[in-house]
Amino acid sequence: MTFLRLKLLVDILFLFSQILGQKRPVEFLKRTMARKKMPHAYLFTGIPGIGKTSTAMALVMALNCCDSINGEGCGKCPSCRQMIDGNLPDFLTIKPDGQNIKIDQIRALKQSLRFAPVSGKYRVCVIYQAATMTDEAANSFLKTLEEPPPGNILILNATEPRDLFPTIVSRCRQVRFQPLSVKDIMNWLVKKKEINKESAEVLAQVALGSLGQALKMCESDFLEKRLTWLATIIKLSSLSREECFKMAINCANEAKKMDIDINDNGHAGILDMLFVWESWYRDLLLVRLESPLNLLINVDFSHKLKKKAEGCSLDDLIGNILIIDQAQRNLRRNRNTSLVIEHTILNLTRFAGYGRESFRGKR
């Protein structure tokens, strides 16, 4: 078992009071600590980037603090300083080794749990992306959940409870984290990252409730790339067959140079491009259905969306969203990147009802 120092996407203060927009989970955990009857296992669920990791770390710090005040770590005692510095021996983490959490990792965890916590209080292990456990690892972990050694708390992080074995879920106290509001994310970006309000609003809308995702995009070239990607998908409906084919080839070649997701060098990836394309058709669908404009993702393109939506077929818009959704799943399955993008664009042109007349007229 290795002790990992984690790089957080939010303030590294490890305090419940610093966690954005998650009042109910925080209050629940503080009440539980006050009763001094901590469950041996928690399941934190919700989309990535909304505070599950920060809350787990705040819990670790508060539980082991030598001078806790109102359920918060003091930040000054030896235990708190160790937590802040990333070397608290009673804080363990498990992350996927490649695509999965493997049985050897669970066996190593079991070995670590055999010994009493160093601090004499609680040892906490956070299992990230718990749904990636192999069946073998999950079955082995289940035995630990059934008879956990005293003084140990296990926190599983997952998006949905149904992604895990029901037998594992039933043995955990579930804590549900909600997506953050656009306003909360926008205000945080303006205050903490000092970006202008207009860019912050776009990022907050595109992030779909995830502060972590908004921050990743803020620190990459996403905003710049987004305008190019939107221009591409908007232009698609007015192209001839030959022009559509050329665009498909060009986008496929460009996709070869991109990672699947935002990478460490700050470059937006293929999935980000597909998300932008999907968001365009989603917004067109909302405009066609006369939904409130504050539901739009591409709020800065509202006037263009209204104009483009006039000739759109609802069936075609839904069809295009499904095409892009399939492309995203294909990429996650490690399919050929350039072929996926090429086929996606060609399928979109065949399904683009709002541009079908111009498409046929330019053969």
Steps between C-alpha positions, in 0.01 A plus 500: 500500500643838404410835645410744226519874519198624308485808285155650561307706251374728776653673803725266694373601843330173600220683679128431473440874493698530174293243310284667237128431473479176701331612821287189554781241475727714718237553769417128497864403556550758775189372683630145470837599647329683785319177598839322505352199324670498163386240243783281377421570132365789296401517134542850357311527171466773239668625184877569510622840610230599748680458833499129588879489533516829692231380739679170560822688583316743729352199679844339543641822640209561739497142630871498587534861613641548852297817555191481277266799517137470385581187303789664309867418506704770670766500227778551758541179700752232388228283344352789303843614384579148381172492308566835336855395412375175346673256733239398758559125551136438588378624163511237225381522141435252223469601135456288188817332384449564129132447426407309817555461871653155525487231767865553595412856603216374719727239656754771581222704661395205714856460619517868599169483688625220724702746709361764735495860375826681568318799651292283727182647351386411148664370188309608188537343156346672199436278198473714188290383204385206709285374214817404312574215740524169318249237608779318680607816679140591587434157650818523706410852614154381604655275761678800649171690515332212683755489782705822498773533762415763766627853452479488120264694274464420132373766258401390151471766230273419205268676259197273550421235764377266226853486360603293803397157629171536694660307785770768529251787481282344773793499743585870455339816629412687182575872468371663183678806358306727265632684190594857580299796379617710206507801729723332759750382238500835319558698819778263609681535167473879506624521860764226509624493140443870427348444156240728348134438574409414139758222473411377848133473403583298187724263698239465774231409247723258308624330820150366575531540874861387539745752645784260427408488133463878485845543649659252258347687207602836648862389519503353148440642153138387513337843457704571188446154352127513579445790262673310220299184569172689506587673173562157346171346607301813407656503153431131441134538404578733207772293332479295184567126507858549381561772757355284776731216405801733502397630843471144628852419379645821645335449840613136506859604431482766769358248747812283460701775669265529798471306824163358594458748787658822625863404554771611740634747243175694512362399161133415458435151361272315261231432758489873571444565129219246485345647813496846338337356188243313707426811705424690178233253393367481856462878510328501160257241635426714805441809285265303273308387808486863621681418824633777727822650363677458835507126427727551201860384524627730224329802648729739313366359170131546589421730203660267247324202659161668459571566134630149426224324694220631275552236231603211726315171525464367855564145380816605318635690799440200727660277237814717490528496878484120494767485226740707710417301811593181315827659387589585860437141607706367210795720596485382860520145369830589330361486147696655212489875568514632145239252373263584784519874427475453124193276528342733755517803269371307200214358707415847627472633145264219402288565807511880491142569404536873534771500237377222277374722218831682463685169531303343216507812289879513478583157366 
